[in-house]
């Protein structure tokens, strides 16, 4: 029986879950999960964490940023997807007594990450903080990985060196984008329920669903994501100097990337 009030979840993962996995850590040679000489916790480093819900354009923006901002290192860190496969999903499976096995269906992935967050305060923000980075690494680490107020708030309150940049976009535009993209990651059974959407967006979404511009698969994915993380951006962000919000609606990918580059450059100048 696990006494969650006294539980060191990182120690539990390293003892009971990590040895049962065959993780591809070799592709990230600067990283480790179990402490080794010359490493420090990720919370000690300058990290640029791009956050946002599905369809806000994180992957596109990351691709445009890499190689364009001085001192910004991409490819050092795993993505949220990878870290969920490494930590959150197998740990949730272990806690539930399920076999440790890859999960491709996105709705099931959301369910497992929710289970992980119900046990581990901070959810995926905590999972990222369990990583360790080579002590002599210089520059800013670039990655994406957080969702929702709990994860973002956990990171802001514990890791002041992390710059959290949240992309925001209305749910109908996100649904249209998700419906149009051909990403192998977007696997799940479809649904036709629009009741989970904020009331002001349901009529527009229903019209687009009827014409086929919004797919049933996109609805199922966004509904499952909303159950975990809601629709609203992080509240009270102005209280944190390391939180930034960028509205995506009406901006081209290059314009969004330029806005982020400006934020990163300013943060670098301030320390």
C-alpha positions as CSV (number, residue, x, y, z in Angstrom):
1,X,0.0,0.0,0.0
2,X,1.4,3.4,-1.0
3,X,1.3,6.1,1.6
4,X,0.9,9.1,-0.8
5,X,1.3,11.6,2.0
6,X,4.9,10.6,2.4
7,X,5.7,9.5,-1.1
8,X,8.8,10.6,-3.0
9,X,7.4,10.0,-6.5
10,X,10.7,10.4,-8.3
11,X,12.3,7.8,-6.0
12,X,9.3,5.5,-6.6
13,X,9.6,5.9,-10.4
14,X,13.4,5.3,-10.4
15,X,13.0,2.2,-8.2
16,X,9.8,0.5,-9.5
17,X,9.2,1.8,-13.0
18,X,12.4,3.0,-14.6
19,X,14.3,-0.4,-14.4
20,X,11.4,-2.0,-16.4
21,X,11.8,0.3,-19.3
22,X,14.2,0.5,-22.2
23,X,14.4,4.2,-22.8
24,X,16.2,5.8,-25.7
25,X,18.3,8.1,-23.6
26,X,21.3,7.8,-25.9
27,X,19.7,10.3,-28.3
28,X,19.9,12.9,-25.6
29,X,23.5,12.5,-24.3
30,X,23.4,15.6,-22.1
31,X,20.4,14.3,-20.1
32,X,20.0,11.7,-17.4
33,X,17.2,10.5,-15.1
34,X,19.2,8.8,-12.4
35,X,21.8,11.1,-10.9
36,X,25.3,10.9,-12.4
37,X,28.5,12.9,-11.7
38,X,28.5,16.2,-13.5
39,X,24.7,16.6,-13.7
40,X,22.4,19.1,-12.1
41,X,18.6,19.2,-11.8
42,X,16.8,20.8,-14.8
43,X,15.3,23.4,-12.5
44,X,18.8,24.9,-12.1
45,X,19.0,25.8,-15.8
46,X,17.6,28.5,-18.1
47,X,14.8,26.8,-19.9
48,X,12.5,28.2,-22.5
49,X,9.3,26.2,-22.2
50,X,6.7,26.8,-24.9
51,X,3.3,25.8,-23.7
52,X,-0.2,25.7,-25.2
53,X,-3.1,23.4,-26.0
54,X,-3.3,21.1,-29.1
55,X,-3.4,23.2,-32.3
56,X,-1.9,26.4,-31.1
57,X,1.2,25.9,-33.3
58,X,3.9,24.9,-30.8
59,X,5.7,22.5,-33.2
60,X,5.7,25.0,-36.0
61,X,6.9,27.7,-33.8
62,X,9.7,25.6,-32.3
63,X,10.8,24.7,-35.8
64,X,11.1,28.3,-36.8
65,X,12.9,29.3,-33.6
66,X,15.6,26.7,-33.7
67,X,18.8,28.2,-35.0
68,X,17.4,31.7,-35.1
69,X,18.0,32.9,-31.5
70,X,21.5,33.1,-30.1
71,X,22.2,30.7,-27.3
72,X,19.0,28.8,-27.8
73,X,19.6,25.0,-28.0
74,X,17.0,22.7,-29.5
75,X,17.3,19.0,-29.6
76,X,18.7,18.8,-26.1
77,X,15.4,17.9,-24.4
78,X,12.7,15.4,-25.1
79,X,9.3,16.7,-26.1
80,X,6.2,16.3,-23.9
81,X,5.2,13.3,-26.0
82,X,8.5,11.5,-25.4
83,X,8.5,12.4,-21.7
84,X,5.0,11.1,-21.3
85,X,6.1,7.8,-22.8
86,X,9.1,7.7,-20.5
87,X,7.6,8.8,-17.2
88,X,3.9,9.7,-17.0
89,X,2.3,6.8,-18.9
90,X,4.4,3.9,-17.6
91,X,4.1,5.2,-14.1
92,X,0.4,5.6,-14.3
93,X,0.2,2.0,-15.7
94,X,2.2,0.7,-12.8
95,X,0.1,2.5,-10.3
96,X,-3.1,1.1,-11.9
97,X,-1.6,-2.4,-12.2
98,X,-1.7,-2.3,-16.0
99,X,1.0,-3.7,-18.3
100,X,3.7,-1.3,-19.2
101,X,3.1,-0.8,-22.9
102,X,3.2,2.0,-25.5
103,X,-0.1,3.9,-25.9
104,X,-1.0,5.4,-29.3
105,X,-4.6,6.4,-28.7
106,X,-4.6,10.1,-27.7
107,X,-7.7,9.8,-25.5
108,X,-6.1,7.0,-23.5
109,X,-2.9,9.0,-23.2
110,X,-4.8,11.9,-21.7
111,X,-6.4,9.4,-19.2
112,X,-3.0,8.1,-18.2
113,X,-1.4,11.6,-17.8
114,X,-4.4,12.6,-15.7
115,X,-3.8,9.6,-13.4
116,X,-0.1,10.6,-13.2
117,X,-1.1,14.2,-12.2
118,X,-3.6,12.9,-9.7
119,X,-0.7,11.2,-7.8
120,X,2.2,13.5,-8.6
121,X,1.7,17.2,-7.8
122,X,2.6,19.3,-10.9
123,X,2.0,16.5,-13.3
124,X,4.2,16.8,-16.4
125,X,6.0,19.8,-14.9
126,X,7.2,17.6,-12.1
127,X,8.2,15.0,-14.7
128,X,10.4,17.5,-16.5
129,X,11.9,18.6,-13.2
130,X,13.1,15.0,-12.6
131,X,15.5,15.3,-15.6
132,X,19.1,16.2,-15.0
133,X,21.4,18.1,-17.4
134,X,25.1,18.1,-17.9
135,X,26.6,20.7,-15.5
136,X,28.6,22.4,-18.1
137,X,25.7,23.1,-20.5
138,X,25.6,26.8,-21.5
139,X,22.7,28.7,-23.1
140,X,19.0,28.3,-23.0
141,X,17.3,25.0,-23.4
142,X,14.3,25.0,-25.8
143,X,11.4,22.6,-25.4
144,X,7.6,22.4,-25.2
145,X,5.8,20.4,-22.6
146,X,3.2,21.9,-20.2
147,X,-0.6,22.1,-20.2
148,X,-3.1,23.8,-18.0
149,X,-2.9,25.9,-14.9
150,X,-1.7,23.2,-12.5
151,X,1.4,22.3,-14.5
152,X,2.2,25.9,-15.5
153,X,1.7,27.2,-11.9
154,X,3.9,24.4,-10.5
155,X,6.7,25.4,-12.9
156,X,6.4,29.1,-12.3
157,X,6.4,28.8,-8.5
158,X,9.3,26.4,-8.3
159,X,11.6,27.2,-11.3
160,X,12.2,30.9,-11.7
161,X,14.9,30.4,-14.3
162,X,12.4,28.8,-16.6
163,X,10.7,31.2,-19.1
164,X,7.2,30.0,-19.7
165,X,5.7,31.2,-23.0
166,X,2.0,30.3,-23.5
167,X,0.4,30.3,-27.0
168,X,-3.3,31.0,-26.9
169,X,-5.9,30.4,-29.6
170,X,-9.6,30.0,-29.6
171,X,-11.0,26.4,-29.6
172,X,-12.7,26.5,-33.0
173,X,-9.5,27.5,-34.8
174,X,-7.7,24.8,-32.9
175,X,-10.3,22.3,-34.0
176,X,-10.0,23.3,-37.6
177,X,-6.2,23.1,-37.5
178,X,-6.3,19.7,-35.8
179,X,-8.8,18.4,-38.4
180,X,-6.6,19.5,-41.3
181,X,-3.3,18.2,-40.1
182,X,-1.9,14.8,-41.0
183,X,0.0,13.9,-37.8
184,X,0.4,10.1,-37.0
185,X,0.2,11.1,-33.4
186,X,-3.5,12.0,-33.7
187,X,-4.9,8.6,-33.3
188,X,-8.3,7.9,-31.6
189,X,-11.9,7.1,-32.2
190,X,-14.1,10.0,-33.3
191,X,-16.9,11.6,-31.4
192,X,-19.7,14.1,-32.3
193,X,-20.3,15.7,-28.9
194,X,-19.8,19.5,-28.9
195,X,-21.3,20.1,-25.4
196,X,-17.9,20.4,-23.8
197,X,-17.0,23.5,-25.8
198,X,-17.5,27.0,-24.2
199,X,-21.0,28.1,-25.0
200,X,-20.0,31.0,-27.2
201,X,-18.1,28.7,-29.6
202,X,-20.6,25.8,-30.0
203,X,-22.6,27.3,-32.8
204,X,-19.6,28.1,-35.0
205,X,-18.1,24.6,-34.3
206,X,-21.4,22.9,-35.1
207,X,-21.6,24.6,-38.5
208,X,-18.0,23.6,-39.3
209,X,-18.6,20.1,-38.1
210,X,-21.6,19.9,-40.5
211,X,-19.5,21.0,-43.5
212,X,-16.6,18.6,-42.6
213,X,-14.1,21.3,-41.6
214,X,-14.0,20.0,-38.1
215,X,-13.6,16.2,-37.8
216,X,-15.0,13.8,-35.2
217,X,-11.4,12.8,-34.4
218,X,-10.5,16.4,-33.6
219,X,-13.5,16.7,-31.3
220,X,-12.6,13.6,-29.4
221,X,-9.0,14.8,-28.9
222,X,-9.9,18.3,-27.8
223,X,-12.7,17.1,-25.5
224,X,-10.3,14.7,-23.8
225,X,-7.6,17.4,-23.5
226,X,-10.2,19.9,-22.1
227,X,-11.1,17.4,-19.4
228,X,-7.5,17.5,-18.2
229,X,-6.6,21.1,-18.8
230,X,-9.6,23.3,-19.6
231,X,-9.6,26.0,-22.3
232,X,-8.4,29.1,-20.5
233,X,-4.8,30.4,-20.5
234,X,-3.0,30.5,-17.2
235,X,-4.7,33.0,-14.8
236,X,-2.7,35.6,-12.9
237,X,0.3,35.4,-15.2
238,X,1.2,39.0,-14.7
239,X,2.3,38.2,-11.2
240,X,5.2,36.1,-12.6
241,X,8.1,37.9,-14.5
242,X,9.0,34.6,-16.2
243,X,5.5,34.0,-17.7
244,X,4.6,35.4,-21.1
245,X,1.5,35.0,-23.2
246,X,1.3,35.3,-27.0
247,X,-2.1,35.4,-28.9
248,X,-1.8,33.4,-32.1
249,X,-5.1,34.4,-33.8
250,X,-4.5,36.5,-36.9
251,X,-0.7,36.1,-36.9
252,X,1.4,34.1,-39.3
253,X,3.8,31.4,-38.0
254,X,6.7,33.8,-38.7
255,X,5.1,36.6,-36.7
256,X,4.5,34.3,-33.8
257,X,8.1,33.1,-33.9
258,X,9.3,36.7,-34.1
259,X,7.3,37.6,-31.0
260,X,8.8,34.7,-29.1
261,X,12.3,35.5,-30.2
262,X,11.8,39.0,-28.8
263,X,10.7,37.6,-25.4
264,X,13.6,35.2,-25.3
265,X,16.1,37.9,-26.2
266,X,14.8,40.3,-23.5
267,X,14.9,37.5,-20.9
268,X,18.5,36.7,-21.8
269,X,19.5,40.4,-21.4
270,X,17.9,40.5,-18.0
271,X,19.9,37.6,-16.7
